[in-house]
Structure formats: C-alpha cells, structure tokens
Amino acid sequence: MNRARFITLEGGEGVGKSTQIRALAAALAARSIEVVTTREPGGSAGAEAIRTLLMEGNDDRWDARSEALLFAAARADHVARTIRPALARGAWVLCDRFVDSSRAYQGGGGGITDAEVLALHRFGSEALLPDRTFLLTVSAAEAARRLAARGDSDRMGNKPADYQARLAARFLEMAAAEPMRWRVVEADAPAPDVTAAILAGLAEWLP
Ligand code: TMP
C-alpha cells in the first residue's frame, strides 16, 4: 500500500501532460504522499544538458541512431540521479514522458526498431519501467488548437500532422500490448475531469 510508485504520462504534443502532472502532484501531496515531479528529456543536471543538445538546432542535426543514444543517455542519468534515489526513499515519481516516448518517436520509424530502443534502455537504465503509464489522447483538432495556442517550435516539435497521427497510433498500440501497465485517458475533457480519471487509475495504490 505504501510502496513508492513510478508513474509516467505519455502522448503526443499538446495533450496536456504538464498540466496533469501539476494537478496530480497536488492531489497526491494532499494525501500526504511525497511526490517528485520530473520530465524527459531532462530531470537531472546531465540530462538537462543533453536536452539542450536534442531540442536546439536544425531538424537534421542528429541522425536517427545518435538521437536514440542521446535520449537513452539522458534517461540513464535521470534514472540514476533522480528517479531511483526518489523511489528508494519512498517518494512517488511523476514523470512527463519516459522510455515509451523513445519507443514511439525514435522506434516508430527512421530505421530503429522497438527491440533496439528497449536494448538501449536495458543497458542505460537497467530496464526500469513505470508501475503505471497514462496515455493522454486528444482529437487531432484539439491537439492542433492547443499547439497553436502554445506557439511550439523546438526541434522535436516541428513534425508534420501525418507524423502526429502515426505517433498517436503507435502509442495506442503499445498501450494495448501491455494493459496491466497502461491506462488510456481521453484528454479532450476539462483538465479537472482528466485529473480525476488519472486518479481513478491509481486508486488501488492510494491511501
Ligand atoms: P516536450 O517537452 O514537449 O514533451 O518535448 C519533448 C520532445 O522530445 C517531444 O517532441 C518528444 C520528444 N522525445 C523523443 O523524441 N524521445 C524521447 O525519448 C523523449 C523523452 C522525448
């Protein structure tokens, strides 16, 4: 009941992950749970430095293999320096994206397989997986509206609409393949309703 839990939020751009992480952290803190909120790429000093390498520059700055290695390296540092120590002291960790983003973005095309992404994860992060992963889904129209409102234009965010559609399908496929870990949450709804749906997906572990 009181074991630390590692929870991740996944999905395409503009699905509201960061809003939900903040709301969830508050809801868990209100239940006297120590919470660490973090994100990928990033979440430790080394991983944030790698994030800058990944997010800045032209689309072709990295070839597919180098990019996959950089995400895996950032994740390894994040796991070793932030996530494992937090879980070891009993804190819950809420993370905005994790290895499933690498599986969807790097492993979803570009010549890198899911098995290869998972092999990098075994080496880099000793295959750490979340206890629960929430896939936030929004309609394509809603995602476009939110992205326009946010004015996103970093290197990773500059992808065409058909890419976003393939990505959404890939996330749904991963969720369906591992139903014990994943919960799919419709995120077109108002933010408080989405938070309630996520909390319902954690009910078995909540005090
Ligand atoms: P975000 O901060 O908006 O979530 O941006 C992170 C970007 O990096 C987003 O476009 C997804 C991408 N990404 C990957 O391609 N692979 C990964 O492993 C992670 C964590 C993120």
Residues whose N, C-alpha, C, O or C-beta is under 5 A from the ligand:
A	BS01	TMP	E40 P41 F71 R97 F98 S101 S102 Y105 M156 G157
